[in-house]
Amino acid sequence: MKLLLLVLLLLGLGSQAQRSVAQTNLLQNPGFELPYNSDGSATNWGRWFRNSSADLFSDCANGYHKEPHWSAETTSSPLINSGSASQHVGNSWDTWAAGVSQTVTVKPGSTYRFTVWARGRASNDDYPAPSESGLRMDVQVGIDPNGSGLWNDSDVKWSGFIQPHDTWQQVSVEITATGDKVSVFTAADYGLQGVNQCRAHLDVWFDTAELIEVGPPPTNTPVPQPTSPPPPPSTSTPIPTATLVPTETAVPTEAPTETPTTPPGATLCVNAFADDNGNGQQDPNEGFMGSVSFRVANSSQVVAQAVSSGTSEPVCFEGLEPGAYQVEQIVPGPLEMTTAGNATVNIEAGQTAGVQFGSRIRMDAVTDTSEQPDEVADAGSPDATPTVTVDNQADTTSTETESGGLASYSGLILLVVAVLLLGGILFVVLRRAA
C-alpha cells in the first residue's frame, strides 16, 4: 500500500513539473518594466507603426495614421496592470496605428499562445475624465510564425478586436511555429475611414504579456500492423443436400428520406435614420438615410457588409452564428454621425436583433447637393416617397417659384387696369364741374 502511494506521488510531481515547463513565459521583460529605451519602448521590445501619405493629414475623416509616441507609464496605478510600469502608446489630435514587438526563439512545429492585457482612453478632456466609448481603438495582438519581425508580413495571424475603454482587457492569439523563431506584436488603431476620431488624447497601454507553448510538435508514431487470426481447424463435415424452397421476391420500396433540419441561425437587422435635429434619436417627423455603409464583424473577421436604402426597410443579415458582433456605420462625406459609430450586439440562435444609427447632412455640405445621399422627408406618412433626393427637392422649389411669378404678373395687370378706370372717372367728373 505504501509503495502504491509513493508511485502515485511521484507521478503527480512529474505531471506538475511537466505543466510548469510547458507554461514557461518565453518573453523577455513581459511586464514592460523599467528601464526603457531612448525611443520610449520597453527594454527587449521594439516599436512598429503605420504612416499614411501626407496628403491625407488635412482631414481627420480620412482615417489617416501618423507616428505616435511611446513612453513608460509609471505615475498612475489604474494605468498599470501589474508591476511598476506599463507600455504607453499615444498621440494628440492625430489618429495612429502602432504597437510594440519582440522576436523569440521557439521549437518548429510547436503551437504557441501570445496574450497581453490592454487598456485605452480617447477623449478631449484630461485624465481621469472618462473615455468616449463610441470611438474605435481596435486593439489586437498578432504572431508571425516565421519570426520575420515585420508587422505587415502576409502570414502574421491577428486576433479579433477589443475596445478596452477605461478597463484592462485580455486579448490573445495562437499559432504553430514554422521556423525556430516567432515574432509577437501588440497593436491598436484609431484611424477609421469616414469617421472623425481625432481627439486631444488617443492613448493605449499594454502590460502583463505572455508567450507560452500550448502544444508540442507532432511525433511520428508507427502505425501498428493488423495481425491475422489463426485459421480455424479443418473438420470433415458432410455437405448437406440442398433443398429448393420457393421464395417470394420482395418488391423493393423506397426508404423515406429525412430532410436534415438546420438549426436556426441568428438574424441582425440594421438601418440608418435621418437625425435632422441631431438629438441622437429618431423623432416621428424624421425619415431614413440612404448611402450609409454597414460592416458587421465577429471577434476575428468581417462577416457581412451592406448599404442602407434610405427607406424604412432595414438591411438584415441572416444565418449568423450566435455570439457577439461589432456593427459599424460608415457615412459618406456630406454626412455627420449623430450617434455612436459602432455598437456591440449579442445574439442567440433563432433570435433577431436590430440596430439603428443616426446621421444628418453637415451644414457646410448643404450647398453642395451633388453627393448628398437619399433621404426620406416624412417617415410618419405611409404615402411618403421612399427615396426623395435633394436634387429633386431643388427642382420642385424651382417649379413653385415659376408658378408664383405668373401670379405676380396677373396681379400687376389688374392694378394697372384699376388705375386707368379711376383716372377716367376723375376726368369725367372734373369736366362736368367745369
C-alpha positions as CSV (number, residue, x, y, z in Angstrom):
1,M,0.0,0.0,0.0
2,K,2.8,2.4,0.9
3,L,4.5,1.5,-2.4
4,L,1.4,2.4,-4.3
5,L,1.1,5.8,-2.6
6,L,4.7,6.5,-3.4
7,V,4.2,5.7,-7.1
8,L,1.1,8.0,-7.2
9,L,3.0,10.8,-5.5
10,L,5.9,10.6,-8.0
11,L,3.5,10.6,-10.9
12,G,1.8,13.7,-9.6
13,L,5.0,15.5,-9.1
14,G,6.1,14.5,-12.6
15,S,3.0,15.8,-14.2
16,Q,3.2,19.1,-12.2
17,A,6.8,19.6,-13.4
18,Q,5.7,18.9,-16.9
19,R,3.0,21.6,-16.7
20,S,5.4,24.1,-15.2
21,V,7.8,23.6,-18.1
22,A,5.0,23.8,-20.7
23,Q,3.7,27.1,-19.2
24,T,7.1,28.9,-19.1
25,N,6.8,32.5,-20.4
26,L,9.2,32.8,-23.3
27,L,9.2,36.7,-23.5
28,Q,11.9,39.0,-22.2
29,N,10.5,41.7,-19.9
30,P,6.9,40.6,-20.3
31,G,5.8,43.1,-17.7
32,F,7.2,46.1,-19.6
33,E,9.2,47.2,-16.6
34,L,11.9,49.9,-16.4
35,P,14.4,50.7,-17.8
36,Y,13.1,51.9,-21.2
37,N,14.9,52.5,-24.5
38,S,15.6,56.1,-25.7
39,D,12.8,55.8,-28.2
40,G,10.2,55.2,-25.5
41,S,9.9,51.4,-25.9
42,A,10.4,49.0,-23.0
43,T,13.7,47.0,-22.8
44,N,13.6,43.9,-25.1
45,W,10.7,45.4,-27.1
46,G,10.8,47.3,-30.4
47,R,8.4,49.8,-31.9
48,W,6.4,49.5,-35.1
49,F,3.8,51.9,-36.7
50,R,1.9,52.7,-39.9
51,N,2.4,56.0,-41.6
52,S,-0.1,57.4,-44.2
53,S,0.5,59.7,-47.1
54,A,0.8,63.4,-46.0
55,D,-2.0,64.5,-48.3
56,L,-4.5,62.7,-46.0
57,F,-3.5,64.7,-42.9
58,S,-5.8,67.7,-43.7
59,D,-9.0,65.8,-42.8
60,C,-9.4,63.5,-39.8
61,A,-12.3,61.7,-41.5
62,N,-9.7,60.2,-43.9
63,G,-8.7,57.8,-41.2
64,Y,-5.0,58.5,-41.6
65,H,-2.2,57.2,-39.5
66,K,0.7,59.3,-38.0
67,E,3.6,58.1,-36.0
68,P,2.6,58.2,-32.3
69,H,4.7,58.5,-29.1
70,W,5.9,55.7,-26.9
71,S,6.7,56.1,-23.1
72,A,6.8,54.3,-19.8
73,E,3.6,54.8,-17.7
74,T,4.7,54.9,-14.0
75,T,2.6,57.6,-12.4
76,S,-0.9,56.3,-12.3
77,S,-1.8,53.0,-10.7
78,P,-5.0,52.5,-12.7
79,L,-3.0,52.7,-15.9
80,I,-0.6,49.8,-14.7
81,N,-2.0,46.3,-14.7
82,S,0.9,44.7,-12.9
83,G,4.4,45.6,-11.6
84,S,5.6,49.2,-11.6
85,A,5.2,50.2,-15.2
86,S,3.2,49.7,-18.4
87,Q,4.0,50.4,-22.1
88,H,2.1,53.6,-23.2
89,V,1.5,54.5,-26.9
90,G,-0.5,57.6,-27.8
91,N,-0.9,60.8,-29.8
92,S,-2.7,64.1,-29.5
93,W,-5.2,65.1,-32.3
94,D,-3.7,62.7,-34.8
95,T,-5.0,59.1,-35.3
96,W,-2.5,56.3,-35.3
97,A,-1.9,52.6,-35.7
98,A,1.1,51.2,-33.8
99,G,2.4,48.9,-31.1
100,V,5.5,47.0,-29.9
101,S,7.0,43.7,-30.9
102,Q,9.5,41.1,-29.9
103,T,11.1,38.1,-31.6
104,V,11.6,34.9,-29.6
105,T,13.4,31.5,-30.2
106,V,10.9,28.6,-30.3
107,K,10.6,24.9,-31.4
108,P,9.4,24.5,-35.0
109,G,6.0,22.8,-35.2
110,S,5.0,23.6,-31.7
111,T,1.9,25.7,-31.0
112,Y,2.2,29.0,-29.1
113,R,-0.2,31.4,-27.5
114,F,0.5,35.1,-27.1
115,T,-1.5,37.1,-24.6
116,V,-1.4,40.7,-23.4
117,W,-3.5,43.0,-21.3
118,A,-4.6,46.3,-22.8
119,R,-6.4,49.5,-21.7
120,G,-7.4,52.5,-23.8
121,R,-8.7,56.1,-23.5
122,A,-9.9,58.6,-26.1
123,S,-11.1,62.0,-25.0
124,N,-10.8,65.7,-25.4
125,D,-10.7,66.0,-21.6
126,D,-7.7,65.4,-19.4
127,Y,-7.3,62.2,-17.3
128,P,-9.2,61.0,-15.3
129,A,-12.2,62.1,-17.4
130,P,-13.9,59.0,-18.9
131,S,-13.1,57.7,-22.4
132,E,-15.5,58.3,-25.3
133,S,-16.8,54.7,-25.6
134,G,-18.2,55.3,-29.1
135,L,-14.7,55.7,-30.6
136,R,-12.9,52.7,-32.1
137,M,-9.4,51.8,-30.8
138,D,-9.3,48.3,-32.4
139,V,-6.7,46.7,-30.0
140,Q,-5.4,43.3,-31.1
141,V,-2.3,41.0,-31.0
142,G,-0.6,39.0,-33.7
143,I,2.1,36.3,-34.2
144,D,4.4,35.9,-37.2
145,P,5.1,32.1,-37.3
146,N,8.4,32.6,-39.2
147,G,9.8,35.3,-36.9
148,S,10.4,38.0,-39.6
149,G,9.8,40.8,-37.2
150,L,7.6,42.6,-39.8
151,W,4.1,43.6,-38.6
152,N,2.8,43.7,-42.2
153,D,4.2,40.3,-43.2
154,S,1.4,38.4,-45.0
155,D,1.5,35.3,-42.7
156,V,1.0,37.2,-39.4
157,K,-2.0,35.9,-37.7
158,W,-4.1,38.5,-35.9
159,S,-6.6,38.2,-33.1
160,G,-10.0,39.8,-33.1
161,F,-10.5,43.4,-32.0
162,I,-11.3,44.5,-28.5
163,Q,-12.3,48.1,-27.3
164,P,-10.9,48.3,-23.8
165,H,-12.2,51.8,-22.8
166,D,-11.1,52.7,-19.2
167,T,-10.7,49.0,-18.3
168,W,-8.0,46.3,-18.6
169,Q,-8.9,43.6,-21.0
170,Q,-7.1,40.5,-22.2
171,V,-6.6,39.5,-25.8
172,S,-4.7,36.5,-27.2
173,V,-3.9,34.5,-30.4
174,E,-2.4,31.1,-31.1
175,I,-0.3,29.8,-34.0
176,T,2.0,26.9,-34.9
177,A,5.6,27.9,-35.5
178,T,7.0,27.3,-39.0
179,G,10.6,28.1,-38.0
180,D,12.8,28.4,-35.0
181,K,11.6,31.9,-34.2
182,V,8.3,33.7,-33.9
183,S,7.6,37.5,-33.7
184,V,4.8,38.8,-31.5
185,F,3.0,42.1,-31.9
186,T,0.7,44.3,-29.8
187,A,-1.4,46.7,-31.8
188,A,-4.0,49.5,-31.7
189,D,-5.6,51.5,-34.5
190,Y,-7.5,54.8,-34.0
191,G,-7.7,55.6,-37.8
192,L,-11.2,54.9,-39.2
193,Q,-12.1,55.8,-42.7
194,G,-15.1,58.2,-42.9
195,V,-15.2,59.0,-39.2
196,N,-13.5,61.9,-37.4
197,Q,-11.8,60.2,-34.4
198,C,-9.2,63.0,-33.8
199,R,-9.1,63.8,-30.1
200,A,-6.8,65.6,-27.7
201,H,-6.0,62.2,-26.0
202,L,-5.7,59.0,-28.1
203,D,-3.9,56.6,-25.8
204,V,-3.4,52.8,-25.2
205,W,-1.5,51.0,-22.5
206,F,-0.1,47.4,-22.8
207,D,1.0,45.3,-19.8
208,T,1.5,41.7,-18.5
209,A,2.3,39.9,-21.8
210,E,2.8,36.2,-22.1
211,L,4.1,33.8,-24.8
212,I,3.7,30.1,-23.8
213,E,3.9,26.7,-25.6
214,V,0.5,25.1,-25.6
215,G,1.2,22.1,-27.8
216,P,4.4,20.1,-28.7
217,P,5.2,19.2,-32.4
218,P,3.6,16.0,-33.6
219,T,5.7,12.8,-33.3
220,N,5.9,10.1,-35.9
221,T,4.3,7.1,-34.1
222,P,4.5,3.8,-36.1
223,V,1.1,2.5,-37.1
224,P,0.5,-1.0,-35.6
225,Q,0.1,-3.6,-38.3
226,P,-3.0,-5.8,-38.2
227,T,-2.5,-9.3,-37.1
228,S,-4.2,-12.2,-38.9
229,P,-6.2,-14.5,-36.7
230,P,-5.1,-18.2,-36.8
231,P,-7.2,-20.3,-39.3
232,P,-9.8,-22.5,-37.8
233,P,-9.0,-26.2,-37.7
234,S,-10.4,-28.2,-40.6
235,T,-13.1,-30.7,-39.9
236,S,-14.8,-33.3,-42.1
237,T,-18.3,-32.0,-42.2
238,P,-20.7,-33.7,-44.6
239,I,-22.1,-31.3,-47.1
240,P,-25.9,-31.1,-46.7
241,T,-28.1,-31.7,-49.7
242,A,-29.7,-28.5,-50.9
243,T,-33.4,-28.4,-51.0
244,L,-35.2,-25.9,-53.2
245,V,-37.6,-23.8,-51.1
246,P,-39.9,-21.5,-53.1
247,T,-39.2,-17.9,-52.1
248,E,-41.3,-14.8,-52.5
249,T,-39.5,-11.9,-54.3
250,A,-39.9,-8.8,-52.2
251,V,-40.6,-5.6,-54.2
252,P,-38.1,-3.0,-53.0
253,T,-39.7,0.1,-51.6
254,E,-38.0,3.5,-51.4
255,A,-36.9,4.2,-47.9
256,P,-38.3,7.6,-46.7
257,T,-35.6,10.2,-46.7
258,E,-35.4,12.6,-43.9
259,T,-34.8,16.2,-44.7
260,P,-32.0,17.4,-42.4
261,T,-33.1,20.2,-40.2
262,T,-30.6,23.0,-40.0
263,P,-30.6,24.8,-36.6
264,P,-31.8,28.3,-37.0
265,G,-29.1,30.9,-37.1
266,A,-29.3,34.4,-35.7
267,T,-30.5,37.5,-37.6
268,L,-29.2,41.0,-37.3
269,C,-31.1,43.9,-38.9
270,V,-29.5,47.4,-39.3
271,N,-30.8,50.7,-40.6
272,A,-29.9,54.4,-40.7
273,F,-32.3,57.2,-39.9
274,A,-32.1,60.9,-40.7
275,D,-31.5,62.7,-37.4
276,D,-32.3,66.2,-38.7
277,N,-32.2,67.8,-35.3
278,G,-29.2,65.9,-34.1
279,N,-30.6,64.7,-30.8
280,G,-29.4,61.1,-31.3
281,Q,-32.9,59.5,-31.6
282,Q,-35.5,59.1,-34.4
283,D,-38.4,61.5,-33.9
284,P,-41.8,60.9,-35.6
285,N,-41.1,63.5,-38.3
286,E,-37.7,62.1,-39.2
287,G,-37.2,59.6,-42.0
288,F,-34.3,57.3,-43.1
289,M,-30.9,57.9,-44.6
290,G,-29.5,56.2,-47.7
291,S,-25.9,55.6,-48.8
292,V,-24.7,54.7,-45.3
293,S,-22.4,51.6,-45.2
294,F,-22.7,48.9,-42.6
295,R,-20.0,46.5,-41.6
296,V,-20.6,43.5,-39.3
297,A,-17.6,41.7,-37.7
298,N,-17.2,38.9,-35.1
299,S,-14.1,38.6,-32.9
300,S,-11.9,37.5,-35.8
301,Q,-13.1,38.9,-39.1
302,V,-15.7,41.0,-41.1
303,V,-18.7,38.7,-41.9
304,A,-21.1,41.0,-43.7
305,Q,-21.4,44.4,-45.4
306,A,-24.3,46.3,-46.9
307,V,-25.5,49.9,-47.7
308,S,-28.7,51.5,-46.4
309,S,-31.5,52.0,-48.9
310,G,-33.0,55.2,-47.4
311,T,-36.3,53.5,-46.6
312,S,-37.9,52.0,-43.5
313,E,-36.9,48.6,-44.7
314,P,-33.7,47.6,-42.7
315,V,-30.8,45.6,-44.1
316,C,-31.0,42.1,-42.5
317,F,-28.1,39.6,-42.2
318,E,-29.5,36.1,-41.7
319,G,-27.9,32.8,-40.7
320,L,-25.3,34.3,-38.4
321,E,-23.5,32.2,-35.8
322,P,-24.7,33.0,-32.3
323,G,-22.4,35.3,-30.4
324,A,-21.2,38.9,-30.1
325,Y,-20.9,41.1,-33.2
326,Q,-19.5,44.6,-33.7
327,V,-21.7,46.7,-36.0
328,E,-20.2,49.8,-37.6
329,Q,-21.7,52.6,-39.7
330,I,-19.6,54.4,-42.3
331,V,-21.1,57.7,-43.6
332,P,-20.3,59.4,-46.9
333,G,-18.6,62.8,-46.9
334,P,-21.7,65.1,-46.8
335,L,-23.0,63.4,-43.6
336,E,-22.0,63.6,-40.0
337,M,-22.9,61.0,-37.3
338,T,-25.3,61.9,-34.5
339,T,-25.0,58.6,-32.7
340,A,-22.1,56.3,-31.9
341,G,-20.3,54.9,-34.9
342,N,-20.4,51.3,-33.7
343,A,-22.3,49.1,-31.4
344,T,-21.8,45.6,-29.8
345,V,-24.7,43.2,-30.2
346,N,-25.1,39.8,-28.6
347,I,-27.5,37.4,-30.4
348,E,-28.6,33.9,-29.8
349,A,-29.8,31.1,-32.2
350,G,-33.2,31.9,-33.6
351,Q,-33.1,35.5,-32.3
352,T,-33.4,38.7,-34.3
353,A,-31.7,41.8,-33.1
354,G,-32.0,45.4,-34.5
355,V,-29.6,48.4,-34.6
356,Q,-30.3,51.9,-35.9
357,F,-27.7,54.5,-36.5
358,G,-28.3,58.3,-36.8
359,S,-26.7,60.8,-39.1
360,R,-27.5,64.1,-40.8
361,I,-26.3,66.4,-43.6
362,R,-23.4,68.6,-42.5
363,M,-24.2,72.3,-42.5
364,D,-21.1,73.0,-44.7
365,A,-22.4,70.4,-47.2
366,V,-25.9,71.9,-47.8
367,T,-24.8,74.0,-50.7
368,D,-23.2,71.0,-52.5
369,T,-26.0,68.7,-53.5
370,S,-24.1,66.6,-56.0
371,E,-23.0,64.0,-53.4
372,Q,-25.8,64.1,-50.8
373,P,-27.4,60.7,-50.0
374,D,-31.0,59.8,-50.4
375,E,-33.3,60.9,-47.5
376,V,-37.0,60.3,-46.8
377,A,-38.5,63.5,-45.6
378,D,-41.6,62.1,-43.8
379,A,-41.3,58.8,-42.0
380,G,-44.8,59.2,-40.4
381,S,-46.7,59.3,-43.7
382,P,-47.4,55.9,-45.3
383,D,-47.6,57.6,-48.7
384,A,-44.2,59.2,-48.5
385,T,-41.9,58.5,-51.4
386,P,-39.3,56.0,-50.2
387,T,-36.4,57.9,-51.7
388,V,-36.5,61.7,-52.2
389,T,-33.2,63.1,-53.3
390,V,-32.1,66.7,-52.5
391,D,-31.8,67.3,-56.3
392,N,-35.5,66.6,-56.8
393,Q,-36.4,68.9,-53.9
394,A,-34.4,71.7,-55.7
395,D,-36.4,71.1,-58.9
396,T,-39.7,71.3,-57.0
397,T,-38.7,74.6,-55.5
398,S,-37.9,76.0,-58.9
399,T,-41.3,75.0,-60.3
400,E,-43.1,76.6,-57.4
401,T,-41.1,79.8,-57.9
402,E,-42.2,80.0,-61.6
403,S,-45.9,79.5,-60.6
404,G,-45.6,82.3,-58.1
405,G,-44.1,84.5,-60.8
406,L,-47.2,84.1,-63.1
407,A,-49.5,85.0,-60.3
408,S,-47.5,88.2,-59.6
409,Y,-47.8,89.3,-63.3
410,S,-51.5,88.8,-63.2
411,G,-51.9,91.0,-60.1
412,L,-49.8,93.8,-61.7
413,I,-52.0,93.8,-64.8
414,L,-55.2,94.1,-62.7
415,L,-53.6,97.0,-60.7
416,V,-52.8,98.9,-64.0
417,V,-56.4,98.5,-65.3
418,A,-57.9,99.7,-62.0
419,V,-55.7,102.9,-62.1
420,L,-56.8,103.6,-65.6
421,L,-60.5,103.3,-64.7
422,L,-60.1,105.5,-61.7
423,G,-58.3,108.1,-63.8
424,G,-61.1,108.1,-66.4
425,I,-63.8,108.6,-63.8
426,L,-62.0,111.6,-62.3
427,F,-61.6,113.1,-65.7
428,V,-65.3,112.9,-66.4
429,V,-66.2,114.4,-63.0
430,L,-63.8,117.3,-63.5
431,R,-65.2,118.1,-67.0
432,R,-68.8,118.3,-65.6
433,A,-67.8,120.5,-62.8
434,A,-66.1,122.9,-65.2
